[in-house]
Amino acid sequence: MRSRTIRLSALPVTALLALSLAACGASGSDGAAGDTADKPFIVYFSGDYSGAVSTNNASIDAGIKIAAEEFNAAGGVEGRKIVVETANDQNDPTKAVSLLQQRLSSGTKPDLVYPGSSSAVSLSLLPILTRQKILSVGGTVSTLLNDPAKYPYHFGISSPGKDYAPALISEAKAKGYKKIAMLYSNDATGQSSAEIYKAAVEGAGMEFAEARYEATALDMTSQLNQLRAQDPDALILNGYGAAALYVMRSRAQIGWDVPSYCDQLASGFPYLKNLDANQLKNVKVVVSTATLSSSEHHPGLAGFIDKIKKSPAADGISNTGWGLYSTGHDALALIVYAAQQAKSSGSDKVKAELEQLPQPTGAPLWYAAGPAGQYVQYAYSAKDHFPTAGADTFQYVPPGVYNGDGFYAPSES
């Protein structure tokens, strides 16, 4: 990786947008839709617009569209206007593939794809995007997605699952745990999470026990009783969407109040709106430090939150927090920045630039990383297409709610 430093700290975010985009000139074509100003830069967002995770999807969608508006006002990407297209995959990998294939057969290819709201959907789309040499940036975090040899055009915008485990291990060591159990969904996403935590727990010298449930299950009491019989000191819970609620209800049903830690997927469920204090006894969720109001934040975050509140999806900020809006925004911002550095919007050139991306010394164009990349850095390489988290990027807190500005407010107990 070559080392370069771009000093941006003296400029406000709006000025950075104009600077970075104005610096982009016409260049040769190696992109999906061609690298000429008369062709739009097409962003295709495959997401769940009507199913269990549609609320989360709406926030990501809004973030992408806020970013498109910002960058278009500053000149687009290489002079190309950004156009956002959406497809309702209903969080179904088969449907997602069908819709993408229909889109590809209809004409000009997208320049950038946000490949779904779950790892299962992302994994179904990446083989197609790889064959077509289409860039993709997504917030799904399965370790299977971080395979540049297999998926050279895909990059993660959110920290990979393995980066959440150190926060749990730190707490487990502090409390003297010897055995940790995990209940997880028997699908690609759940299995990937289980592999991460098993490696972390056993690597720290503790014993690991596990049980799995089918993703469509409504009752997990038998699996929890199976784990309870092994007398673990703590329990890791995995679940996506409504499955997270069923897991927690099953735990309460058998009266098991063992210290329980939700993984990154299960942590996103609004437990306080669906369960009482007794059902959440000794439960903690993992959150990004950047989403806590007490943390240091990106200097442009207040302005971004104001844009969220003025968007058609403003109501979602108290359900998902500003972080999911940022996931969508930052995915596009990252590509715009890489295109500026490459002086091209072509997929091969942007890909190569992302693998050697210079880190801004001041506030970057993406918000979730915090000031000067304090929490997350997009220091990709040819062998690693996911961001790098710091030691304080994540922490476990009691379940809480998002306040009116989208910051996470843990409950007092």
Secondary structure, DSSP 4 states (H G I P E B T S, - for coil): ----EE--TTS-HHHHHHHHHHT-------SSS-S-TTS-EEEEEEE-SSSTTHHHHHHHHHHHHHHHHHHHHTT-BTTBPEEEEEEE-TT-HHHHHHHHHHHHHTSSPPSEEEE-SSHHHHHHHHHHHHHHT-EEEE----GGG--TTT-TTEEESS--GGGTHHHHHHHHHHHT--EEEEEEESSHHHHHHHHHHHHHHHHTT-EEEEEEE-TT-S--HHHHHHHHTT--SEEEE---THHHHHHHHHHHHTT----EEE-TTGGGS-GGGTS-TGGGTTEEEEEEGGGBTTS---TTHHHHHHHHHTSTTGGGHHHH-HHHHHHHHHHHHHHHHHHHHHT---HHHHHHHHTTPPEESS--S-STT-GGGSSEE---BTTB-S-EE-TTSEEEE--EEE-TTS-EEE---
